[in-house]
Amino acid sequence: MLALDHIVFAGKVIEEASAAYSEKYALKTIRGGEHTNWGTYNYLAHFSNNCYIEWLGVYDMEKAQQSDNPLINHLVYVLEQNMLGQFQIALRTNKLEEYINHFNKNDIPFIGPVQGRRTKPDGEELTWSMLFPTYDHTKEMLPFLIEWDQPEEERMDVSLMNSPSITTIRYGGVPMERFLHLYNLPFKKRIINKLSLQNCKIIFTDDKQLQIELE
């Protein structure tokens, strides 16, 4: 079963964007660190149901524009179009290899695994792998899969966790049936237009705008 890992927000000045969100919802946000191979950096807000918001910004646009990482390609596009805010979903799994087999078996085009690493402000390095079902980021959005090399307790300080949870994602990227097929999810997990993940639910809508609800 998949879980929500994080929601990605695009921002031109993510220090200000994360601070404004923090003030509006009374949340603790922290500087995450830098992705030196992509020219990006982030701020984070962790929630009690083991997921987080990531504000993703660019400190080296030339490096970001040259990246072959689909997430960074998407980020550059939304920044150039001034489409700031939440734009992507990361779904957590511990079976990335099984998804590679699933994509190959069902002729689903994909990119990856893409290796990621981030240096935290304290110098600690976190590493992970990502798998991207291929999509045209100028027209749609498909969530990407992420598998961490470190367990949750090593990746975050519980004292920085916010008590609310991200309970609901409203998503209109693709029809629900296509989503279930892409991510190899059983149809029995759905209720009309709702899908249960490990730690939240997805509501499929006709609205292309990605939205989340906190409780």
C-alpha positions as a Markdown table, in Angstrom:
| # | Residue | x | y | z |
|---|---|---|---|---|
| 1 | Met | 0.0 | 0.0 | 0.0 |
| 2 | Leu | 1.2 | 3.4 | -0.9 |
| 3 | Ala | 1.4 | 6.4 | 1.6 |
| 4 | Leu | 1.5 | 10.1 | 1.0 |
| 5 | Asp | 5.2 | 11.1 | 1.5 |
| 6 | His | 5.0 | 14.8 | 0.7 |
| 7 | Ile | 3.3 | 17.5 | -1.3 |
| 8 | Val | 5.6 | 19.8 | -3.3 |
| 9 | Phe | 5.0 | 23.6 | -3.4 |
| 10 | Ala | 6.8 | 25.8 | -6.0 |
| 11 | Gly | 8.0 | 29.1 | -4.8 |
| 12 | Lys | 10.3 | 31.9 | -6.1 |
| 13 | Val | 11.2 | 33.0 | -2.6 |
| 14 | Ile | 10.4 | 29.9 | -0.5 |
| 15 | Glu | 11.6 | 31.4 | 2.7 |
| 16 | Glu | 8.7 | 33.9 | 2.5 |
| 17 | Ala | 6.3 | 31.3 | 1.1 |
| 18 | Ser | 6.9 | 28.8 | 3.9 |
| 19 | Ala | 6.8 | 31.6 | 6.5 |
| 20 | Ala | 3.5 | 32.9 | 5.3 |
| 21 | Tyr | 2.0 | 29.3 | 5.3 |
| 22 | Ser | 3.4 | 28.8 | 8.8 |
| 23 | Glu | 1.8 | 31.9 | 10.1 |
| 24 | Lys | -1.6 | 31.2 | 8.4 |
| 25 | Tyr | -1.8 | 27.6 | 9.8 |
| 26 | Ala | 0.3 | 28.0 | 13.0 |
| 27 | Leu | 2.9 | 25.5 | 11.8 |
| 28 | Lys | 6.5 | 24.9 | 12.4 |
| 29 | Thr | 8.6 | 25.0 | 9.3 |
| 30 | Ile | 12.3 | 24.3 | 8.9 |
| 31 | Arg | 15.0 | 24.7 | 6.3 |
| 32 | Gly | 15.5 | 21.3 | 4.7 |
| 33 | Gly | 18.8 | 21.8 | 2.8 |
| 34 | Glu | 20.2 | 21.9 | -0.7 |
| 35 | His | 20.1 | 19.5 | -3.6 |
| 36 | Thr | 23.5 | 20.5 | -5.0 |
| 37 | Asn | 23.2 | 18.4 | -8.2 |
| 38 | Trp | 19.9 | 20.1 | -9.2 |
| 39 | Gly | 20.5 | 23.6 | -8.0 |
| 40 | Thr | 17.5 | 23.6 | -5.7 |
| 41 | Tyr | 16.8 | 23.8 | -2.0 |
| 42 | Asn | 13.8 | 23.4 | 0.3 |
| 43 | Tyr | 11.9 | 24.3 | 3.4 |
| 44 | Leu | 9.7 | 21.7 | 5.1 |
| 45 | Ala | 6.7 | 21.3 | 7.5 |
| 46 | His | 6.3 | 17.8 | 9.0 |
| 47 | Phe | 2.9 | 16.4 | 10.0 |
| 48 | Ser | 1.8 | 13.8 | 12.5 |
| 49 | Asn | 0.7 | 11.3 | 9.9 |
| 50 | Asn | 4.2 | 10.8 | 8.6 |
| 51 | Cys | 4.1 | 13.2 | 5.6 |
| 52 | Tyr | 5.2 | 16.7 | 5.0 |
| 53 | Ile | 5.0 | 19.8 | 2.8 |
| 54 | Glu | 8.1 | 20.7 | 0.8 |
| 55 | Trp | 8.6 | 24.2 | -0.5 |
| 56 | Leu | 11.0 | 23.7 | -3.4 |
| 57 | Gly | 13.0 | 26.6 | -4.8 |
| 58 | Val | 15.9 | 27.2 | -7.1 |
| 59 | Tyr | 19.2 | 28.8 | -6.2 |
| 60 | Asp | 21.0 | 28.0 | -9.5 |
| 61 | Met | 18.6 | 28.3 | -12.4 |
| 62 | Glu | 21.1 | 27.2 | -15.0 |
| 63 | Lys | 21.8 | 24.0 | -13.2 |
| 64 | Ala | 18.0 | 23.4 | -12.7 |
| 65 | Gln | 17.3 | 24.0 | -16.3 |
| 66 | Gln | 19.9 | 21.4 | -17.3 |
| 67 | Ser | 18.6 | 18.8 | -14.9 |
| 68 | Asp | 17.2 | 15.5 | -16.3 |
| 69 | Asn | 15.1 | 15.0 | -13.2 |
| 70 | Pro | 11.4 | 15.2 | -14.2 |
| 71 | Leu | 10.5 | 16.9 | -10.9 |
| 72 | Ile | 13.0 | 19.7 | -11.5 |
| 73 | Asn | 11.8 | 20.0 | -15.1 |
| 74 | His | 8.3 | 20.5 | -13.8 |
| 75 | Leu | 9.4 | 22.9 | -11.1 |
| 76 | Val | 11.2 | 25.1 | -13.7 |
| 77 | Tyr | 8.1 | 25.1 | -15.9 |
| 78 | Val | 5.7 | 26.2 | -13.2 |
| 79 | Leu | 8.1 | 28.9 | -12.0 |
| 80 | Glu | 8.5 | 30.2 | -15.6 |
| 81 | Gln | 4.7 | 30.2 | -15.9 |
| 82 | Asn | 4.4 | 31.9 | -12.5 |
| 83 | Met | 2.1 | 29.0 | -11.3 |
| 84 | Leu | 3.2 | 29.1 | -7.7 |
| 85 | Gly | 1.9 | 26.8 | -5.0 |
| 86 | Gln | 1.3 | 23.1 | -4.7 |
| 87 | Phe | 2.0 | 21.2 | -7.9 |
| 88 | Gln | 3.2 | 17.7 | -7.3 |
| 89 | Ile | 2.7 | 14.6 | -5.0 |
| 90 | Ala | 5.2 | 12.1 | -3.8 |
| 91 | Leu | 3.9 | 8.7 | -2.9 |
| 92 | Arg | 6.0 | 6.6 | -0.5 |
| 93 | Thr | 6.8 | 2.9 | -1.1 |
| 94 | Asn | 9.3 | 0.3 | 0.0 |
| 95 | Lys | 8.8 | -1.7 | -3.1 |
| 96 | Leu | 10.2 | 0.5 | -5.9 |
| 97 | Glu | 11.7 | -2.5 | -7.7 |
| 98 | Glu | 8.2 | -4.1 | -7.9 |
| 99 | Tyr | 6.9 | -0.9 | -9.5 |
| 100 | Ile | 9.6 | -1.0 | -12.1 |
| 101 | Asn | 8.5 | -4.5 | -13.0 |
| 102 | His | 4.8 | -3.4 | -13.0 |
| 103 | Phe | 5.6 | -0.5 | -15.4 |
| 104 | Asn | 7.6 | -2.8 | -17.7 |
| 105 | Lys | 5.0 | -5.5 | -17.7 |
| 106 | Asn | 2.2 | -3.1 | -18.5 |
| 107 | Asp | 4.1 | -1.0 | -21.1 |
| 108 | Ile | 3.8 | 2.1 | -18.8 |
| 109 | Pro | 6.5 | 4.5 | -19.8 |
| 110 | Phe | 8.6 | 5.8 | -16.9 |
| 111 | Ile | 11.8 | 7.5 | -15.9 |
| 112 | Gly | 14.1 | 6.2 | -13.2 |
| 113 | Pro | 15.0 | 5.3 | -10.7 |
| 114 | Val | 16.4 | 8.8 | -10.2 |
| 115 | Gln | 18.8 | 9.1 | -7.2 |
| 116 | Gly | 18.3 | 12.0 | -4.9 |
| 117 | Arg | 20.4 | 13.4 | -2.0 |
| 118 | Arg | 20.0 | 16.4 | 0.2 |
| 119 | Thr | 22.5 | 17.9 | 2.7 |
| 120 | Lys | 20.7 | 19.0 | 5.9 |
| 121 | Pro | 21.8 | 22.2 | 7.6 |
| 122 | Asp | 23.6 | 20.1 | 10.2 |
| 123 | Gly | 25.7 | 18.4 | 7.5 |
| 124 | Glu | 23.8 | 15.1 | 7.5 |
| 125 | Glu | 23.1 | 13.7 | 4.1 |
| 126 | Leu | 19.7 | 12.0 | 3.2 |
| 127 | Thr | 19.4 | 9.8 | 0.1 |
| 128 | Trp | 16.4 | 8.3 | -1.8 |
| 129 | Ser | 15.2 | 7.0 | -5.1 |
| 130 | Met | 12.4 | 8.2 | -7.3 |
| 131 | Leu | 10.3 | 6.7 | -10.1 |
| 132 | Phe | 8.3 | 8.9 | -12.5 |
| 133 | Pro | 5.5 | 7.6 | -14.7 |
| 134 | Thr | 6.0 | 9.7 | -17.8 |
| 135 | Tyr | 3.7 | 12.7 | -18.2 |
| 136 | Asp | 3.6 | 16.0 | -20.0 |
| 137 | His | 4.0 | 18.5 | -17.2 |
| 138 | Thr | 2.5 | 21.3 | -19.4 |
| 139 | Lys | -0.8 | 19.4 | -19.5 |
| 140 | Glu | -1.1 | 17.1 | -16.5 |
| 141 | Met | 0.5 | 15.7 | -13.4 |
| 142 | Leu | 1.2 | 12.2 | -12.3 |
| 143 | Pro | 2.5 | 11.6 | -8.7 |
| 144 | Phe | 6.0 | 10.2 | -8.5 |
| 145 | Leu | 7.1 | 7.3 | -6.3 |
| 146 | Ile | 9.8 | 7.7 | -3.6 |
| 147 | Glu | 11.7 | 5.2 | -1.5 |
| 148 | Trp | 14.0 | 6.4 | 1.2 |
| 149 | Asp | 17.3 | 4.9 | 2.3 |
| 150 | Gln | 16.9 | 6.1 | 5.9 |
| 151 | Pro | 14.0 | 5.2 | 8.2 |
| 152 | Glu | 11.6 | 8.0 | 9.3 |
| 153 | Glu | 13.1 | 8.3 | 12.8 |
| 154 | Glu | 16.5 | 9.2 | 11.2 |
| 155 | Arg | 15.1 | 11.6 | 8.7 |
| 156 | Met | 13.3 | 14.0 | 11.0 |
| 157 | Asp | 13.3 | 15.4 | 14.6 |
| 158 | Val | 10.0 | 14.5 | 16.3 |
| 159 | Ser | 10.2 | 17.8 | 18.2 |
| 160 | Leu | 9.7 | 19.6 | 14.9 |
| 161 | Met | 6.6 | 17.7 | 13.9 |
| 162 | Asn | 3.3 | 19.5 | 13.7 |
| 163 | Ser | 0.2 | 18.0 | 15.4 |
| 164 | Pro | -2.2 | 18.4 | 12.4 |
| 165 | Ser | -2.3 | 15.8 | 9.6 |
| 166 | Ile | -2.7 | 16.1 | 5.9 |
| 167 | Thr | -6.0 | 14.2 | 5.8 |
| 168 | Thr | -7.2 | 14.7 | 2.2 |
| 169 | Ile | -5.7 | 15.4 | -1.2 |
| 170 | Arg | -8.0 | 16.8 | -3.9 |
| 171 | Tyr | -6.5 | 15.7 | -7.2 |
| 172 | Gly | -7.7 | 16.1 | -10.8 |
| 173 | Gly | -4.7 | 15.0 | -12.8 |
| 174 | Val | -6.1 | 11.9 | -14.4 |
| 175 | Pro | -9.2 | 9.7 | -14.1 |
| 176 | Met | -9.4 | 7.4 | -11.1 |
| 177 | Glu | -9.3 | 4.2 | -13.2 |
| 178 | Arg | -6.1 | 5.3 | -14.9 |
| 179 | Phe | -4.6 | 6.2 | -11.5 |
| 180 | Leu | -5.4 | 2.8 | -10.1 |
| 181 | His | -3.9 | 1.0 | -13.1 |
| 182 | Leu | -0.7 | 3.2 | -13.1 |
| 183 | Tyr | 0.0 | 2.6 | -9.4 |
| 184 | Asn | -1.1 | -1.0 | -9.3 |
| 185 | Leu | -3.8 | -0.3 | -6.7 |
| 186 | Pro | -6.8 | -2.6 | -6.1 |
| 187 | Phe | -10.2 | -1.3 | -7.2 |
| 188 | Lys | -11.6 | -2.5 | -3.8 |
| 189 | Lys | -9.8 | 0.4 | -2.1 |
| 190 | Arg | -11.9 | 3.0 | -3.8 |
| 191 | Ile | -15.3 | 4.4 | -2.7 |
| 192 | Ile | -16.9 | 6.3 | -5.7 |
| 193 | Asn | -14.3 | 9.0 | -6.2 |
| 194 | Lys | -12.2 | 8.3 | -3.1 |
| 195 | Leu | -9.1 | 6.3 | -2.6 |
| 196 | Ser | -7.5 | 5.4 | 0.7 |
| 197 | Leu | -3.7 | 5.5 | 1.1 |
| 198 | Gln | -2.0 | 4.4 | 4.3 |
| 199 | Asn | -2.1 | 7.8 | 5.9 |
| 200 | Cys | -4.7 | 9.9 | 4.0 |
| 201 | Lys | -7.2 | 9.8 | 1.2 |
| 202 | Ile | -7.3 | 11.1 | -2.3 |
| 203 | Ile | -10.5 | 12.6 | -3.7 |
| 204 | Phe | -10.6 | 12.7 | -7.5 |
| 205 | Thr | -12.1 | 15.8 | -9.0 |
| 206 | Asp | -12.6 | 17.5 | -12.3 |
| 207 | Asp | -10.5 | 20.5 | -11.1 |
| 208 | Lys | -6.9 | 20.5 | -12.3 |
| 209 | Gln | -5.8 | 22.4 | -9.3 |
| 210 | Leu | -4.1 | 20.3 | -6.6 |
| 211 | Gln | -5.4 | 21.0 | -3.0 |
| 212 | Ile | -4.8 | 19.6 | 0.4 |
| 213 | Glu | -6.8 | 19.6 | 3.7 |
| 214 | Leu | -5.3 | 19.8 | 7.2 |
| 215 | Glu | -6.9 | 18.6 | 10.4 |
